[in-house]
Every structure is written in C-alpha cells, then in structure tokens.
Amino acid sequence: MSYTQLFRVYYEDTDSGGVVYYANYLKFLERGRTELLRGLGFEQAELARDAGVAFAVRSLQVEYLGPARLDDKVEVRSSIGELGRAQVVFSQRIEREGELLVDATVRVACLDLARGKAAAIPKNIYEKLKELT
C-alpha cells in the first residue's frame, strides 16, 4: 500500500538549466513522508508538542534516473518498506506521468526530543504504519 502526493516543480527547485537541483528531490521526499503521516492523522508539530517525539532521517539511498523540470507535475509515492519499534524504512519514488525519476530508500528514526535519543514509535502511530506494510 502506498501514499501518493502531487507536487509542481517551481523555479526555486531548479538550477540555472531549469532542471530540479539534486538536493531538492530530498525536499519532495520529505514532503511525501510528512503527507503520508498527515494522511494517517498525525501532524508532525503535534507529535513534537504532545508526544515529545519527532522523526529524523538516519540514512538514505537515492538513485537519480531522470530529470524533472520547471513546471512539471511530479508524484511522490511513499510506502513502508520495513517497520521496527524505533525506526521506519520508507520506499519512495518520484515519478512524472508514470516515468520513474528518483528511487529512494529512507531510514527514519523516532526520537525522544527531551532525551535526544532514539525511542519507540508511539503505539498509535506504529499500529497505523503497520497497516501500510
């Protein structure tokens, strides 16, 4: 099961040639994961404030396969590759009209903000994420 979010490429996302700058794809991936959580009913600001947790990228592997350009509409497809008690591995793809542009695997850790250390994913979030596996 995957979650899809549509984005438009803006001028600020591109380099001087009108192609998305490679690091800006990471912003699209971040937005895709954030919208997946939002779609499950979890707002990042509320998690930090109410549950005292946040999610942070621990590692990522990205393969750039094709360029997105100014004004393109791109889809970020996010799914759960693996789910552990304190981390989630997201499989993410950025596509334009069915063409795969970016393929990424992103390992995200749940952090206890007060301690600054890894923590178990809150049960309610874990259960919702588990439904996506």
Residue pairs with C-beta under 8 A, 6 or more apart in sequence:
1 79
1 131
1 132
1 133
2 77
2 78
2 79
2 132
3 32
3 35
3 36
3 39
3 77
3 78
3 79
3 132
4 75
4 76
4 77
4 78
5 31
5 32
5 35
5 36
5 75
5 76
5 78
6 73
6 74
6 75
6 76
7 28
7 31
7 73
7 74
7 75
7 76
8 71
8 72
8 73
8 74
9 20
9 68
9 69
9 70
9 71
9 72
9 73
9 74
10 70
11 70
13 20
13 21
13 24
13 27
13 68
13 70
14 20
14 21
14 24
14 69
14 70
15 21
18 69
18 70
19 67
19 68
19 69
20 67
20 68
20 69
22 64
25 62
25 64
25 68
25 94
25 101
25 102
25 104
26 60
26 62
28 74
28 76
28 94
28 102
29 60
29 76
29 78
29 92
29 94
29 102
29 104
29 106
31 76
32 76
32 77
32 78
32 92
33 55
33 78
33 90
33 92
33 106
33 108
34 44
35 76
35 78
36 78
36 90
37 43
37 44
37 55
37 125
40 125
40 128
40 129
41 128
42 125
42 128
44 54
44 55
47 53
47 54
47 55
47 122
47 125
48 54
48 113
51 122
52 112
52 113
52 114
53 110
53 111
53 112
53 113
53 119
53 121
53 122
54 110
54 111
54 113
55 88
55 108
55 109
55 110
55 111
56 108
56 109
56 111
57 106
57 107
57 108
58 87
58 107
58 108
58 109
59 106
59 107
60 104
60 105
60 106
60 107
61 104
61 105
62 102
62 103
62 104
63 102
63 103
63 104
64 101
64 102
65 100
65 101
65 102
65 103
66 96
66 99
66 100
66 101
67 101
68 74
68 94
68 96
68 101
72 96
73 96
73 97
74 94
74 95
74 96
74 101
75 94
75 95
75 96
76 92
76 93
76 94
77 92
77 93
77 94
77 95
78 90
78 91
78 92
79 90
79 91
79 92
79 132
80 88
80 89
80 90
80 91
80 129
80 132
80 133
81 89
81 90
81 91
81 105
82 88
82 89
82 133
83 89
83 126
83 129
83 130
83 133
85 120
85 121
85 126
86 109
86 110
86 118
86 119
86 120
86 121
87 107
87 108
87 109
87 110
87 118
87 121
88 107
88 108
88 110
88 121
88 129
89 105
89 106
89 107
89 108
90 104
90 105
90 106
90 107
90 108
91 104
91 105
92 102
92 103
92 104
92 105
92 106
93 100
93 102
93 103
93 104
94 100
94 101
94 102
94 104
95 101
109 118
110 118
110 119
110 120
110 121
110 122
111 117
111 118
111 119
112 118
112 119
120 126
121 129
